[in-house]
Amino acid sequence: MQLLNANLFRLAHELEIRTRKRMDGRSLGESFLHGKGRGMEFRDVRPYLSGDDIRLIDWNVSSRTGEIHVKEFFLERDIPVLIFLDISYSMLSNEKKKDAGFQLAIFLSYIHFLSHNKAQIICYADKLHTGFSPISSISKLWKSAKKLQDVIESAKISKPGTNHNLPYQFLQEKTQLRSLVYWISDFTVLHKNEWKSIHKKHDIHACVLDSGLEAFHNSKLKSFFFSEPSESSQLATIYQPTHVQDRENLKYNFQKNLTYFQVNEDLAKQILVSFGDAI
């Protein structure tokens, strides 16, 4: 499992350059924030650009490098970015789904860092894994990526079920500020929303990982093949179909904030398409 594949790495930089819109909650592309300014927390040093405030010049770095550099800070007005990643049995039993979930979580963290915002990854299955620090530097990004790999491999062995209420409970109990939320899952065994107040408070975007087997499960051919494992029993060999109801519940819960990603296709191209007019 790579930390971030080459196509996604290039795409992150391309979008950071081309995208300058602030989040308005209407689409996945428009939810990437971009801003430069003074806040409470130091972010990085970069070369001086025409129009920069001369009060931000870092004289130590400038004298050492021979070129003028300025300090950058995280903006106080930026909203928190939370990335929930489902690491349950149904997600990790499919290798491509597992890899797509990991890559998408790291990509979102990286592009938000490039756009001067801190993202925090939170894993969940039958319990929450909240030990990831908000990403405020490249070193923290790669540390989080390696830690995420370890958490995923451990969960793959234990084969946990899914509790989709956990992200909602976290947002209700632990998050006071309005947040931009990305929720990465296959959303199997999903119930209709009992957390409407959470959707009103936060901008929640569902990133649905689709293995492309839904149409196959509806066909007569399914009886001749083994299907995806069911989370209803770790020992089950017969697929218990919930995908039709899951999709209906997805539309009910997330409405327009819903993006499907086919795990058998190029993830970078799908992300690019999902941006629409935002680039």
DACOR-V292998 format. One record per backbone hydrogen bond with DSSP energy under -0.5 kcal/mol. CO is the residue of the C=O (numbers start at 1). NH is the residue of the N-H. E is the energy in kcal/mol with one decimal. If there is no record, write none. Layout:
BEGIN
co:CO nh:NH e:E
co:CO nh:NH e:E
END
This chain:
BEGIN
co:5 nh:9 e:-2.2
co:6 nh:10 e:-2.4
co:7 nh:11 e:-2.2
co:8 nh:12 e:-2.4
co:9 nh:13 e:-1.4
co:10 nh:14 e:-2.3
co:11 nh:15 e:-2.8
co:12 nh:16 e:-1.9
co:13 nh:17 e:-1.7
co:14 nh:18 e:-2.2
co:15 nh:19 e:-2.8
co:18 nh:20 e:-0.6
co:27 nh:31 e:-0.6
co:28 nh:31 e:-1.0
co:29 nh:32 e:-1.3
co:31 nh:33 e:-0.6
co:37 nh:73 e:-1.1
co:41 nh:74 e:-2.6
co:44 nh:72 e:-2.7
co:46 nh:70 e:-2.9
co:49 nh:52 e:-2.3
co:53 nh:56 e:-2.0
co:54 nh:57 e:-1.4
co:56 nh:71 e:-3.0
co:57 nh:59 e:-0.9
co:58 nh:62 e:-2.3
co:59 nh:63 e:-2.4
co:60 nh:64 e:-1.7
co:61 nh:65 e:-2.4
co:62 nh:66 e:-2.0
co:68 nh:48 e:-2.8
co:69 nh:58 e:-2.6
co:70 nh:46 e:-2.2
co:72 nh:43 e:-3.1
co:72 nh:44 e:-1.0
co:73 nh:37 e:-0.6
co:74 nh:41 e:-0.6
co:75 nh:78 e:-1.0
co:80 nh:82 e:-0.5
co:80 nh:180 e:-3.0
co:81 nh:120 e:-2.1
co:82 nh:84 e:-0.6
co:82 nh:182 e:-2.7
co:83 nh:85 e:-0.5
co:83 nh:122 e:-3.0
co:84 nh:86 e:-0.5
co:84 nh:184 e:-3.4
co:85 nh:124 e:-2.1
co:88 nh:91 e:-0.5
co:88 nh:92 e:-2.2
co:89 nh:93 e:-2.1
co:93 nh:95 e:-0.6
co:94 nh:98 e:-2.7
co:95 nh:99 e:-2.4
co:96 nh:100 e:-2.4
co:97 nh:101 e:-2.2
co:98 nh:102 e:-1.9
co:99 nh:103 e:-2.9
co:100 nh:104 e:-2.5
co:101 nh:105 e:-2.0
co:102 nh:106 e:-2.2
co:103 nh:107 e:-2.6
co:104 nh:108 e:-2.5
co:105 nh:109 e:-1.8
co:106 nh:110 e:-2.6
co:107 nh:111 e:-2.9
co:108 nh:112 e:-1.7
co:109 nh:113 e:-1.8
co:110 nh:114 e:-2.5
co:111 nh:115 e:-1.3
co:112 nh:117 e:-2.7
co:113 nh:116 e:-1.9
co:115 nh:35 e:-0.6
co:116 nh:75 e:-0.6
co:117 nh:119 e:-0.5
co:118 nh:81 e:-1.2
co:119 nh:135 e:-3.0
co:120 nh:83 e:-2.8
co:122 nh:85 e:-2.2
co:123 nh:129 e:-3.0
co:124 nh:87 e:-2.8
co:125 nh:163 e:-2.3
co:127 nh:125 e:-1.4
co:128 nh:130 e:-0.5
co:129 nh:123 e:-1.7
co:134 nh:136 e:-0.8
co:135 nh:119 e:-0.5
co:137 nh:141 e:-1.8
co:138 nh:142 e:-2.3
co:139 nh:143 e:-2.0
co:140 nh:144 e:-2.3
co:141 nh:145 e:-2.1
co:142 nh:146 e:-2.3
co:143 nh:147 e:-2.3
co:144 nh:148 e:-2.6
co:145 nh:149 e:-2.0
co:146 nh:150 e:-1.8
co:147 nh:151 e:-2.3
co:148 nh:152 e:-2.5
co:149 nh:153 e:-2.4
co:150 nh:154 e:-2.2
co:151 nh:155 e:-2.3
co:152 nh:156 e:-2.2
co:153 nh:157 e:-1.1
co:154 nh:158 e:-1.7
co:155 nh:159 e:-1.9
co:155 nh:160 e:-0.6
co:160 nh:89 e:-3.0
co:163 nh:166 e:-1.5
co:164 nh:168 e:-0.5
co:165 nh:169 e:-2.6
co:166 nh:170 e:-2.3
co:167 nh:171 e:-2.4
co:168 nh:172 e:-2.2
co:169 nh:173 e:-2.5
co:170 nh:174 e:-3.0
co:170 nh:175 e:-0.7
co:171 nh:175 e:-0.5
co:174 nh:176 e:-0.7
co:178 nh:80 e:-0.6
co:179 nh:181 e:-0.6
co:179 nh:203 e:-2.3
co:180 nh:82 e:-2.6
co:181 nh:205 e:-3.1
co:182 nh:84 e:-3.0
co:182 nh:184 e:-0.6
co:183 nh:185 e:-0.6
co:183 nh:207 e:-3.2
co:184 nh:86 e:-2.6
co:185 nh:209 e:-2.3
co:187 nh:190 e:-0.6
co:195 nh:198 e:-1.1
co:195 nh:199 e:-1.4
co:196 nh:200 e:-1.6
co:197 nh:201 e:-1.4
co:198 nh:202 e:-2.4
co:202 nh:204 e:-1.0
co:203 nh:181 e:-3.4
co:203 nh:205 e:-0.5
co:204 nh:206 e:-0.5
co:205 nh:183 e:-2.9
co:205 nh:207 e:-0.5
co:206 nh:208 e:-0.7
co:206 nh:259 e:-2.6
co:207 nh:185 e:-1.9
co:207 nh:209 e:-0.6
co:208 nh:210 e:-0.7
co:208 nh:261 e:-3.2
co:210 nh:263 e:-2.3
co:213 nh:217 e:-2.6
co:214 nh:218 e:-1.0
co:216 nh:219 e:-1.3
co:219 nh:222 e:-1.0
co:220 nh:223 e:-0.9
co:221 nh:224 e:-2.2
co:222 nh:225 e:-1.3
co:230 nh:233 e:-0.7
co:233 nh:236 e:-1.4
co:237 nh:227 e:-0.5
co:237 nh:239 e:-0.5
co:239 nh:241 e:-0.8
co:242 nh:246 e:-2.9
co:243 nh:247 e:-2.2
co:244 nh:248 e:-1.8
co:245 nh:249 e:-2.6
co:246 nh:250 e:-2.3
co:247 nh:251 e:-2.1
co:248 nh:252 e:-2.0
co:249 nh:253 e:-2.9
co:250 nh:254 e:-2.9
co:250 nh:255 e:-0.6
co:251 nh:255 e:-1.5
co:254 nh:257 e:-2.3
co:256 nh:258 e:-2.0
co:257 nh:206 e:-2.6
co:259 nh:208 e:-2.9
co:261 nh:210 e:-3.1
co:261 nh:263 e:-0.7
co:262 nh:265 e:-1.7
co:266 nh:270 e:-1.5
co:267 nh:271 e:-2.4
co:268 nh:272 e:-2.3
co:269 nh:273 e:-2.2
co:270 nh:274 e:-2.0
co:271 nh:275 e:-0.8
co:272 nh:275 e:-0.8
co:273 nh:276 e:-1.3
co:274 nh:29 e:-0.7
co:275 nh:278 e:-2.3
co:276 nh:279 e:-1.0
END
